Amino acid sequence: MEGPQPDDPWPGTSALTPLPPPDGPWPETGELSVFFCARSTVFDACNDRGAATRGEIRKVRALLGAAPEVEKVRFVSQAEQFRRTREALRDRPDLLEGADPADESAYYSARVGPGDWPALVRRMSASPGVSNAFVIRDDYWPDKADVMVQLCPRADLSEGQGGPCEGRGFATLAEKNAILDRIGDLPGLEKVYFQARSHQAPMWRRRIVPEEDFAAYLPEVFYVKFTTPPVLREVKRVLRSAPGVLYVEAVGAASRDRRL
């Protein structure tokens, strides 16, 4: 099996040994998504029926308004989601051939606080016209790291996507050690964590309601904490050209060329 196991010593040659992800604490806040049936939705709840009606969508809005955990509700229409899809695929017009807004799923997105999230998801999922619903707990990394270095994913997941991971698979152990060496040369370094593929299943069991296993699809990640965070563009300059790196970004921030 490629890569280290989470509880084993780092089996590399880098002078820097990364830590496993911390156990917690985890935020008691998250994001609820409630998706509606569309013309071509594949979910069982939408079998033998068409798109959700306006009345069904209004009923879900009323359910959200009555839920004490729910706040800051926002509706994304099929047309808006189609615009987002076109923007995301602007460099791949071939993937947009035959695309139609009627095939997009409208949805509600809402912030949620402490409460019975499984019961909330069950109520939303049982409402007519809903294809699926889930809550994703807020990540805990924004309080524990400044920069994330996401490594190349499984080969089939990068196929046709372009970028540094096109035509290859997971980062090798030698590449991970080379990346660690570059991280170790960054000024103000405090800690480095490594979220291996074997960490992904337990991490996501804590984050998503209802439970899903995305472990096979998620890439490995280095999370880096600094005593004094450097300019993000300098971190990117050092790390993103390293073989095996998909991208480098601030944790929980949209900053680009400024200090984190």
BELMOKA-V333754 format. One record per helix or strand of 2 or more residues. SS is the DSSP state (alpha for helix, beta for strand). FROM is the first residue (numbers start at 1). LEN is the number of residues. If there is no record, write none. Layout:
# BELMOKA-V333754
<<SS	FROM	LEN> <SS	FROM	LEN>>
This chain:
# BELMOKA-V333754
<<beta	19	2> <beta	30	7> <alpha	44	3> <alpha	54	13> <beta	70	7> <alpha	78	11> <alpha	93	4> <alpha	101	3> <beta	107	6> <alpha	117	10> <beta	130	8> <alpha	141	3> <beta	147	5> <alpha	155	4> <alpha	173	12> <beta	189	7> <alpha	197	11> <beta	208	2> <beta	221	6> <alpha	232	8> <beta	245	6>>
